[in-house]
Amino acid sequence: RVLFRSERTDANGVKVTVESSGGDYMLRWGSNRETVESSPIYELDSRTTVRWDSPQDQPTASVRFDLNNLRGAVKEFSLKLPVNAVLLDAPVVSDTGQVLDIGPAMTISGEQIRQVSVPAEIKQQRLELSFEYQLVNETASSSSPLQFRVPSIVGALRHRGDLEFSTPDEYRLRWRSTSWVRSVIFDS
């Protein structure tokens, strides 16, 4: 026969009393407090596909994010878009099809920031998301080129990805040559 009693001694302590008439037993204890996650550490992999049908049209980008929080579930994040971007749809979780809540656009340092909230029922450490946006292109020319920046997550520890532009055969894009940009011709 084993008798087990516990009583709170103060706000932070518990006194445990075990009375036994012998034998082997094990007692496990631990804190009952919920663990508090510190600030998230995001890693982001992305694939952005831009379709630009003619110089007069607005480029449209389809984005796929693979967002990973190294410190627990993804609860919310700040999405950074180019200032001239018009979001065509809110981010959608790829495996469930659930649309995420997205806040209004704020312009900070020439970039558009939007707060995105993840519902409690789909919070997980890794999320695959997709969304589309359009770039306002009213003045792009050889003397005033369209500045393009891929969407990202504010404060992400790492962001790597691919950017693909798709244009008709008769439409030619010029790239500034850098070690990170390469031009690949696809036969379609």
C-alpha positions in Angstrom: 0.0 0.0 0.0 1.3 3.5 -1.0 -0.1 6.8 0.2 0.8 9.9 -1.8 0.0 13.5 -0.8 0.9 16.8 -2.3 0.3 20.3 -0.8 1.3 23.7 -2.1 3.8 25.4 0.3 3.8 28.8 -1.4 3.3 30.3 -4.9 6.3 28.4 -6.3 6.5 25.2 -4.2 4.8 21.9 -3.6 5.5 19.5 -0.7 5.2 15.9 -1.7 4.8 13.2 1.0 5.0 9.5 0.2 4.2 6.8 2.8 4.8 3.2 1.9 5.0 -0.2 3.5 7.8 -1.2 1.2 8.4 -2.2 -2.4 9.7 -0.5 -5.4 8.0 2.6 -6.9 9.0 5.6 -8.9 7.9 9.2 -8.5 8.1 11.6 -11.5 7.6 15.3 -11.1 8.1 18.4 -13.1 6.9 21.9 -13.7 3.2 22.2 -14.8 3.8 25.6 -16.3 3.4 26.0 -20.1 6.7 26.4 -21.9 7.1 29.9 -23.2 8.5 30.0 -26.7 11.0 32.8 -27.3 11.0 34.8 -30.4 10.8 32.7 -33.6 13.8 31.8 -35.8 12.6 31.6 -39.3 14.2 29.9 -42.2 12.6 30.4 -45.6 12.9 28.7 -49.0 11.0 30.3 -51.8 10.2 29.9 -55.5 8.9 33.0 -57.3 7.6 32.7 -60.9 6.9 35.9 -62.7 4.9 36.1 -65.9 5.3 39.3 -67.9 3.4 39.2 -71.2 4.5 42.5 -72.6 6.2 45.8 -71.5 2.7 47.4 -71.2 1.3 44.7 -69.0 1.6 44.3 -65.2 4.0 41.5 -64.2 2.2 38.8 -62.1 4.2 36.7 -59.6 3.2 33.3 -58.1 5.1 32.6 -54.9 5.6 29.4 -52.9 7.1 29.7 -49.4 8.4 26.9 -47.3 8.6 28.6 -43.9 10.2 26.8 -40.9 10.4 28.1 -37.3 13.3 26.6 -35.5 11.7 27.5 -32.1 8.3 26.0 -32.4 5.1 26.6 -34.3 4.6 29.3 -36.8 2.0 31.6 -35.2 2.4 34.8 -37.1 4.9 36.5 -39.3 5.5 39.8 -41.2 5.4 39.4 -45.0 7.6 41.9 -46.9 6.5 42.8 -50.4 7.8 45.4 -52.9 6.1 48.7 -52.3 4.4 48.6 -55.8 2.9 45.1 -55.2 -0.8 44.5 -55.2 -1.7 41.3 -53.4 -4.1 39.2 -55.6 -4.9 36.7 -52.9 -4.0 36.0 -49.3 -1.5 33.3 -48.5 -2.9 29.8 -48.6 -1.6 26.8 -46.7 -0.7 24.3 -49.4 -1.7 21.0 -47.7 -5.0 22.2 -46.2 -6.1 24.9 -48.6 -6.8 27.2 -45.7 -6.5 31.0 -46.3 -4.5 32.8 -43.7 -5.5 36.1 -42.2 -3.5 39.1 -43.5 -3.4 42.6 -42.1 -3.5 45.9 -44.0 -0.4 47.1 -45.9 2.1 49.4 -44.0 4.9 51.1 -45.9 8.2 51.0 -44.0 11.5 52.1 -45.6 10.1 51.8 -49.1 8.7 48.3 -48.6 5.2 47.0 -48.0 4.8 45.0 -44.7 1.8 42.9 -43.9 1.1 40.9 -40.7 0.0 37.3 -41.4 -1.7 35.3 -38.6 -1.9 31.5 -38.6 -5.1 30.0 -37.1 -4.5 27.8 -33.9 -5.8 24.6 -35.6 -3.1 24.6 -38.2 -0.1 25.9 -36.2 2.9 23.8 -37.0 6.7 24.2 -37.1 6.8 24.1 -40.9 4.3 25.7 -43.3 4.1 25.6 -47.1 2.3 28.6 -48.4 1.4 30.1 -51.8 0.1 33.4 -53.0 0.1 35.7 -56.0 0.7 39.4 -56.4 1.0 41.9 -59.3 3.6 44.7 -59.7 2.4 48.1 -60.8 4.4 48.8 -63.9 3.5 52.2 -65.3 6.9 53.7 -66.0 9.3 50.9 -66.8 11.7 51.7 -69.7 15.4 51.3 -70.5 16.2 54.6 -68.7 13.9 53.8 -65.7 13.9 50.0 -65.2 11.4 48.1 -63.1 13.0 47.3 -59.8 12.1 43.8 -58.7 12.5 42.3 -55.2 11.2 38.9 -54.1 8.9 38.7 -51.1 10.4 37.7 -47.8 9.8 37.3 -44.1 10.9 40.1 -41.8 13.7 38.9 -39.5 14.2 35.5 -41.2 17.6 34.0 -40.3 18.0 32.6 -43.8 16.2 33.0 -47.1 17.1 31.2 -50.3 15.2 30.5 -53.4 14.6 30.6 -57.1 13.2 33.4 -59.3 11.9 32.5 -62.7 10.7 35.1 -65.3 8.5 34.0 -68.1 8.0 36.2 -71.2 6.9 35.7 -74.8 9.6 34.9 -77.4 9.4 38.4 -78.9 9.9 40.2 -75.6 13.5 40.5 -74.3 14.6 41.3 -70.7 18.0 42.6 -69.9 19.7 41.7 -66.6 22.5 43.4 -64.9 25.3 40.9 -64.7 26.2 39.6 -61.2 27.5 36.4 -59.8 24.0 35.6 -58.5 22.0 36.0 -61.7 22.1 33.6 -64.5 20.0 33.5 -67.7 18.6 30.2 -68.8 16.7 29.8 -72.0 13.9 27.3 -71.9 12.4 25.6 -75.0 8.6 25.5 -74.6 
